[in-house]
Every structure is written in structure tokens, then in C-alpha cells.
């Protein structure tokens, strides 16, 4: 065993004093702790629900990740500060070799490995030039530069992220042309260069500055403050139960493929199915219109909200958000009441609900007595952290949080709303499982499952099945690689073809509709004091195929439809009285005078949710009254909240 005296003798031989060595490992500790433990765990503590898994799974993994990072970064800095230039260069050669091994033996990178190698080579050239011009002082510049990055990152996190959107649950969009964002970059760079600037000033004035002690002290202070902050947050945060602690129930895809030979009501709700998106899909794939035999497309349909919450909850429970309510109280109050699904079950229907987490249900307890597609056992399946995905997501969140605004999109945009569903893995394959409503509905997994398994007529009672698909939420961003309208209709086509093969297509009532239109196409210019507002018209597609309807797809642009009529229509489709719930789609088609449609304007739900979770409160700005043809902006009138009697 090497004695400490021998070790320090070797250190002295490398040109590193005891203080410099301590500074090296203090910086390695501070930087690794900030990026690999503090930042991802702090984000988790403040936004636990999107992570799906509990802290007991995350904590060991992040701890190991931090320790490995600390050792690697410390060793790297030790090599770079070695008095022999060849030792430092060997580190860059090693980095390139490891990148090539990861690419060609482990398959970890695609074309991006070329950029990684180029970056390593560029840093190596910079390192060599630094050593040529500054000699042994180059290592001081390296340490000061790294400390500057740590300091600037910490300042960004504490003071300069005021305009930052949520990292978990909202699209990180930062305008590169914004003067505020450019100023943010200037401040970030200025703070990062501050330690080197101070070193230069002391060198020019020939004043002694023992900056190794300053680096050690500052690194300890930064890490200490982060530890205290984590401890305080952990002590005051009520963390939800992670998926690994309640593995006894899951939502099964299998039940969506069960039909009754006499009566079925099948509903596909496609998230954000705007009429404009639907017409684009028709143009891109004419077969969609052909498959919708017996359907009518109602283009003059409006949702009641711009977002999935409260839209889905109100459609299913007939309960509406009240100003000042927390999201948790609204959801709990809504699902605590008797609703149309309860009525269907009371009249003998088997119900299958496939809903999304956050925006519709909190967990399975909200619907456990309202749906028959919950299976009660994982049958010995164990849940563990998906380490590779955790490293990727944690790194993106960390770099996104500490970077200036102009760089945040690079790191944060690929993080999808359902990132938490990629953090865990099953010990055995469960192809039919949508575990614990983990995130937005898994369209791709559903499509794969229904393509590989058989549809059946084994339902003894009439069937009501509702599937919430991701619909038009396409194009990456915060939503990641979420299926488009075309893929959703591939799922729908597979259902319709199998229903025809089973002989139940004609006798079934089928609905396809959006929970809302394209909300971020809205252009709002409010003068709330005077009650003036303007909006680009938003219409939401609605397709109805009544039982035994025949003929090619028909388009209706006149009937004034609304998602408000959804609940009453379900009862009417089932042959049950619906008048107490309100008007139905068929009532409007039969000539009943349509109600003046309302589209309520609330704060996008994910903004307060990301900051306060279930305790977030939505701001109610007012509502739009829509009369006549909804695609005409002249038929929209804004009524601000203060003008509502």
C-alpha cells in the first residue's frame, strides 16, 4: 500500500502543491455535485409527479452518478494540471478512444460521435496552445475557467432564471432574438470570465493572490448552500408514491379489443385535433376519408377550453373549474361526483377508460370503480431505474437549467412531457400494460399491441370504450416524438377494420373528436379593464357514426356543435334519458336551438402545475361567446371575468 508521504511526494513531483490538489478535487466535487446530483434532484423535489418513480429509486442512482462523475472529473483535472504536457494530451486521446468504443462497440452514438470527437480535438488544441504560451500557468487558467463556469451556472440558477419556463411539463421556448436573452448571455459569460479577469489583474499589478484557497472556499460554500437547500426542500415536500411502490395494478391494452356482439359505443379522443390539422391529414392521406364510412365530420364544433385540463375532466364528469380552486381540489371534486360513466355502468355497460395522467386523473383511484380494464397484478414483475435514460434526462435537465437562455433549447427541447415513463424498466415484458397512467397515452405501444393480438367478441355486456390518443401533438418540442394525426388514424383504422371483421361495425356508435383545438395558434391582445379581447378562431374536429349509419364521409359546416354536448350524447347513444344532462349532438341535428357556445380562457394548466403541483391555481381571464360559424372571427365575442355576473 502506498503511504500518504509517498503519494504527496509524487504529487509534488507532478508540479501540484497540496493546495492546488485540494482545489482540483474541490472543483471536481462542486461541479459534479451541481450537475449530476443537486440539479436533477432539486428538479425532482419541486416537480415529483412527472418523474413517476419515487425518490428511493432515484437517490441511489444519482448518488452513484455523482460519485463516478467526481472521480472522473477529478482525475481529468489532475491530468490536465500535470506539469508534463504529454500526460494531459493522453487524456484527450483516451477521450477519443472511449467515444469510438461507445459508438462502434456499444452503439451509443449515431453521427453525433463525430461532433464529440471534433469538440475533444478542439479542446486539445486549445490546451496545447495554452501550455505553449503560458507554460505551467496554463493549469491555473484551466482551474479558474472551470470555477468561472461553476460560478456562472450557480448564479444563473439562483438569479437569472426568472423567465425560465418549467423544465417538466412545458415547452421550453426561448427567442434567440430577444434582447433580454442576449443580455442574459452577456451576464453569464461575464460571470464565467470573472475569476480569470481577477487573476489577470493581480498578475498585471504584481500583487500576490492565493486563489487556490479562494477556489476551495468558494466551492465548499456553493456545495454547502446546495446541500442545505436540498435538505430544506426535502423536509418540506410531500412526495407522491412512486410507481415502484404500487406495482399491483395497471391499465391493460387488452380490454380495448373486447366487443359486444350487439351494442358498442367507441370513442377516440385525439388530443388537440384542430379542424385545420384534420383537413391537412385528409390531403396527405385520402384513405382516411374512405375508412370513415358512415361518419359525418362536423367542422363547426368547438371545445370549451383551450387545453386538455380542464377540457377532458369537464367532458367526462360534467364538472367545471371554479376560479381560485387548486388543480388538485378541482380534479378530486370532479371525480368525486356522479357522472355519465357511472350512469352507463348502472345500466349494464362494461366500460374501458384509457386516460392521461396529470391533466385528467391523478391516479387509478379516480377511476378504479368506473373502468373494467385494470389488472390487479404484475405477477412478480419488478420495476427498476433505466440507468441510461436517467443519465440522459438528468444531464439535459441540469445543463438546461444552468445554461444561458440562448442555449437552453439545445438541452431542454428533446425532453418530452412523458419523460418520467422512460425512467423505469420492467424485469419482464408487459406488452399490454399502461402502468399507473404513467404519462400521456402510449400511442405507439398501443398500435404495436393491437397489431399483434386478436380482437374478440367476448364481452357479455354492452361496451363503452374511450381511448385518449395524443393526436395532433406532433413535431417534437416538449412533447418529444409524439404520434401525429396520421398515426392516430392508423390506430383507428385498425380498430375499424377489426370491428368490420367481427361484424359489429354497423351496429356500433363511434365518435372521433378532439378535446381542444390548436391552442398555441391563439393570438390574444387583452385589455382586461375594458373587456376587450381578440382571438384567432379555434375549431375542433368532431366525427360521429351513429349505429347503422351508411354512406361515404359527409362534411357538415353548419351545425353548431360543442364538446359541451358530449356527455348527454353518450347517454342518448346508449338509449338512456339524457335531458337532465343537457342537449346532445342529435338534439342539435333534430332542430333544437343550439346554446350560445362558450370557450373559457384559463391559464395553461401546466404552468401553475409545474410550479406548485396539485396546489397550482388557474387564472380565469373570461370566456368567448361563439355564435354561428365558429371559423369566422366576427362571431367571437370576449367576455372578461370581471364582466361575468
Steps between C-alpha positions, in 0.01 A plus 500: 500500500631841403558719802361853512851643513589318179179620339563865585856456384364389163258790497784742562693337217211572264504868580180501707523648846276372776277807467479465123410132533231591752370766259490242219281262697291778656409619150437142387271445798313829460444467126402133512270552796325795333442332163460133589323509836379837626330630185312183392399417858390858568285492185354170620418636846320798349328303220475141630191381312642513144787274607251215573759310708562571869802653669619162631573392144653831394722574799742201472532542123571873520744443787699245299484728195641788708779288651605365161493852357704632792772236451514545123502880510754505782730260318459699177593828668793329669631390159443842343687671783796258478823681423569265210302600192492142367302384804227754425495413130455132589169592660367636170622191315323285758179702455504445124561125545214471748269686260590262216447196726162634611399558138617182329490242779212621717297686237449796732542781246396556142652774286535719811819313592675700225408824676621358832836409348524841335427670833765291679753583229419872520543502878828308461634761258394778738672316788825464304499868400433598858797294619724641228427864582449477876704198600417369847265794558264342243370266769406801711296640211330161460402488867383863501303444180324195647423689819361784288266254326385361836449849642313623192279189498415550865422868449280409201310250711453736795443839339476490120234234435208729579352467152565130472202277425452169678745225411244228570173545325531802274665577171830684556484772236759776507514773237855531369429857386379618838711782647436360848643164397805662342555698822467175694777347286725804553453478878563124496824537306611797711460304825675200345802714404511683831752267675741514203460878482583527870808279450618720210453816709707360784771390258512841332518686831749240630294440812499164665167317492474151647207405286525126576362572847230719342401218262482249784301732726258610225441142381424388854260793550312430174467127571405568862223741400367247252499225761314721748249595230441136406453402862250779563301416186498128579382566856207715387389311188222242504629256241256272313529123506719385212386239252740246652307509828157421354568230243183302556277669239530619145280600207493225238487563125338161454151611608480763227473211252193340664160566342139404554321347205195728537591838646827697510579869546860571403655846554839617376606837647799636312689763693497841327309378191459836331281510186794646308719206599227259400458652156877482451488131592225443241719660235805295599313169521169482306447148637399652834178633342436161340533310829245727672199336337176614661664794678418871493778753560369799693742786434295761688580342835671672792658378819426677828863554593832554324682219683452139604445613858226588579354384166525121550380513860198715414407280202505185713369628834283798398683698768653842436797681645427777749729801529738466793496121515823306511551248222492217753177618661332544162599153380403334829168684517419411140570127532322481837168579330264272314558528126391361166740203522336398828161516329618272219632246751176514698318399182715196432787636290853366525729804488862526386675831566845592370578846634807713551674587824526859640237659282215250555561268796738506793528123533291187455296574812312766299360239260553160666125453548417644159705282266541128441840504330717500815699188571587427858846347489838541337554131581851536638615771262753733663553865415845654489662822380597513132852627568587609148183705460546650847850619411379655175197673652684617813784642291261685268307646793818605679669663203171660400454650843849644542553621142411847366166537323645483151629147568206360696304374200795281400475307826133528599304472175555123458353431847146375444205550733505127565870484587417336833365196320848437358671504840396150602509151354320174570686180577262319260326620188145628553375581151142568607582737785452871534637508855329731746404749231867590504481781248320596185349198324749274323372507144794313350480221758125472450541475121764231536285304743177504296693401187638192674191383689145394422178697528218299658123492561529375857334795678174382656360850562474807278841667469611861540867553414677838506859539383684830538768516231766766457355614172641811344765559766778443247826653398728445799558779749392429856274225374787302351432251223125488552287339229330715243142504373600249232632247750194544718282420202713194437391385846138593427509322163622183670209516743245568226629220275484247784153618599389437141661156509314420825172624350443777757599809301152576367324457835756705696496871575845650446624849587831662405559846640759734646507616859606843371639672192842643433537718805841651431378641171302743714585867467367689802515873561308564820386822654351340808393828656275585205403146415658493156653184358572347163589148396572300187199265465564148632280213384522138609417203278205278588415178311183302579392165363162407648406133509400375153607823328611436141655687211827687431636758742285815513622846606271729701612862540169644626390308809618688811657217696689520828690261726247607763254262333734201539364357828132520406582345162661195664178434691290545187727261307443248779122542473473671840325825601737791464292814548624569852858511373418742219478508122657228287649499153183336369288773660685763298458295182129460580454878497533600863632854540871470587628666813733796463830319505768600749874446486657581838841665509713378792868496578662202323477235770860380485644838604357512856524120519874507431555761774254378764384152394152415619491829691526706182212738425378589152425861421163550330518784248142461376339321208413539135141485380473339159195534281452358153799383298791458743774538238394863449670727753211746473285247683728501808434739791726516803342536844767576766468339841418827678200546268350158578193543727 
